[in-house]
Amino acid sequence: MEDRDLESVMAIEQAAYPFPWSEGIFRDCMRVGYTCVVCEQHDRLCGYAVLCVSAGEAHILNVCVEPGSQGQGLGRRLLEYLLALASVGRVDTVLLEVRPSNDPARALYDALGFNEIGRRRAYYPAQGSTREDALVLAKALMPENMGPA
């Protein structure tokens, strides 16, 4: 992800989420060196992901595919790419949060081997003045995939 991608990223973010990240959040993620990647299809940006790696852990902060391109395996490819990067980076655990109401994302995370390890109460904004919990999911990366120390 580069500065020139932010207009497309923001259009997708706003179309996909009722409570989107701001452009400033994406800029901050790039500025501090988080792994920010985009997915292109037919020379058009159609998805993106943000990964933070620190002290043997990785945290998937955002994965999004434009609504019109969902269901084509692009989210899976983005996640598999992030997991591969984490493995190369000698990460042993990958974490993420997901809304309990986001059934498609939960099914994908389950298929990729993530397991629920906790819950963050009132983590996400929701309709009105309410908040929705976040399920905290983790995936242990296999040590044999990490190579010698």
C-alpha positions as CSV (number, residue, x, y, z in Angstrom):
1,M,0.0,0.0,0.0
2,E,1.3,3.4,-1.0
3,D,-0.1,6.9,-0.6
4,R,-1.4,6.8,-4.1
5,D,-3.6,3.8,-3.1
6,L,-5.4,5.6,-0.3
7,E,-8.2,7.1,-2.4
8,S,-9.2,3.6,-3.5
9,V,-8.6,2.1,-0.1
10,M,-10.9,4.7,1.5
11,A,-13.7,4.1,-1.1
12,I,-13.6,0.4,-0.3
13,E,-13.4,0.9,3.4
14,Q,-16.4,3.2,3.4
15,A,-18.4,0.9,1.1
16,A,-17.6,-2.2,3.2
17,Y,-18.0,-1.0,6.8
18,P,-20.6,1.0,8.6
19,F,-17.8,2.4,10.9
20,P,-14.8,2.7,8.6
21,W,-11.2,3.6,9.5
22,S,-10.2,7.1,8.7
23,E,-7.5,7.9,6.1
24,G,-5.4,9.1,9.0
25,I,-5.4,5.6,10.5
26,F,-4.1,4.1,7.3
27,R,-1.5,6.8,7.0
28,D,-0.3,6.1,10.6
29,C,-0.1,2.4,9.9
30,M,2.1,3.0,6.9
31,R,4.2,5.7,8.7
32,V,5.0,3.4,11.7
33,G,6.0,0.5,9.3
34,Y,3.1,-1.9,9.6
35,T,2.7,-4.3,6.7
36,C,0.1,-2.7,4.5
37,V,-0.7,-4.6,1.3
38,V,-3.2,-4.2,-1.5
39,C,-4.9,-6.7,-3.8
40,E,-5.5,-5.8,-7.4
41,Q,-7.6,-7.6,-10.0
42,H,-7.6,-6.5,-13.6
43,D,-5.4,-3.5,-12.7
44,R,-7.9,-2.3,-10.2
45,L,-7.4,-2.2,-6.4
46,C,-10.1,-4.4,-4.9
47,G,-8.8,-5.2,-1.4
48,Y,-6.2,-4.5,1.3
49,A,-4.9,-5.7,4.6
50,V,-2.9,-4.4,7.5
51,L,-0.6,-6.4,9.7
52,C,1.4,-5.4,12.8
53,V,4.4,-7.6,13.9
54,S,6.0,-7.2,17.2
55,A,7.9,-9.5,19.7
56,G,7.0,-12.8,18.1
57,E,3.4,-12.0,17.5
58,A,1.5,-10.6,14.6
59,H,-1.9,-8.8,14.8
60,I,-4.1,-8.6,11.7
61,L,-5.7,-5.2,12.1
62,N,-7.8,-4.9,8.9
63,V,-8.7,-7.2,6.0
64,C,-11.1,-5.9,3.5
65,V,-12.4,-6.8,0.0
66,E,-14.7,-4.4,-1.9
67,P,-18.3,-5.6,-1.6
68,G,-18.6,-6.4,-5.3
69,S,-15.6,-8.7,-5.3
70,Q,-16.4,-10.6,-2.1
71,G,-16.9,-14.3,-2.3
72,Q,-14.2,-14.9,-4.9
73,G,-11.4,-16.0,-2.5
74,L,-9.6,-12.6,-2.4
75,G,-9.9,-12.3,1.3
76,R,-8.5,-15.8,1.8
77,R,-5.6,-14.9,-0.5
78,L,-4.9,-11.7,1.5
79,L,-5.0,-13.6,4.8
80,E,-2.8,-16.4,3.4
81,Y,-0.3,-13.8,2.3
82,L,-0.2,-12.2,5.7
83,L,0.2,-15.6,7.4
84,A,3.1,-16.4,5.1
85,L,4.7,-13.0,5.8
86,A,4.3,-13.6,9.6
87,S,5.9,-17.1,9.3
88,V,8.9,-15.6,7.4
89,G,9.1,-13.0,10.1
90,R,9.5,-15.7,12.8
91,V,6.1,-15.0,14.3
92,D,4.7,-17.8,16.4
93,T,1.1,-16.5,17.0
94,V,-1.2,-14.4,14.8
95,L,-4.1,-12.6,16.5
96,L,-7.1,-10.7,15.2
97,E,-10.5,-9.4,16.3
98,V,-13.8,-10.1,14.5
99,R,-17.4,-9.1,15.2
100,P,-19.5,-12.1,16.3
101,S,-22.1,-11.0,13.8
102,N,-19.6,-11.2,10.8
103,D,-20.4,-14.8,9.8
104,P,-18.5,-14.8,6.5
105,A,-15.3,-13.6,8.1
106,R,-15.7,-16.0,11.0
107,A,-16.1,-18.9,8.6
108,L,-13.0,-17.9,6.7
109,Y,-10.9,-17.5,9.9
110,D,-12.1,-20.9,11.1
111,A,-11.2,-22.5,7.8
112,L,-7.7,-21.0,8.1
113,G,-7.2,-22.5,11.6
114,F,-7.9,-19.6,13.8
115,N,-9.4,-20.4,17.3
116,E,-11.4,-18.2,19.7
117,I,-9.2,-17.3,22.7
118,G,-11.2,-14.5,24.2
119,R,-13.7,-11.6,23.9
120,R,-13.3,-7.9,24.1
121,R,-16.4,-6.4,25.6
122,A,-18.0,-3.4,23.7
123,Y,-15.0,-3.2,21.3
124,Y,-16.8,-2.2,18.1
125,P,-19.2,0.7,17.5
126,A,-22.6,-0.4,16.6
127,Q,-26.0,1.1,15.6
128,G,-27.2,3.9,17.9
129,S,-25.2,4.3,21.0
130,T,-24.6,0.5,21.4
131,R,-21.3,-1.4,21.0
132,E,-20.6,-4.9,19.8
133,D,-18.1,-7.3,21.4
134,A,-15.1,-8.6,19.5
135,L,-14.1,-12.2,19.4
136,V,-10.3,-12.5,19.8
137,L,-9.0,-15.2,17.5
138,A,-5.5,-16.7,17.4
139,K,-3.6,-19.0,15.1
140,A,-0.4,-20.7,16.1
141,L,2.1,-20.9,13.3
142,M,3.9,-24.2,13.1
143,P,7.5,-24.0,14.3
144,E,8.7,-26.4,11.5
145,N,7.6,-23.7,9.0
146,M,9.7,-21.1,10.7
147,G,13.1,-22.5,9.8
148,P,16.2,-22.6,12.0
149,A,16.9,-19.9,14.6
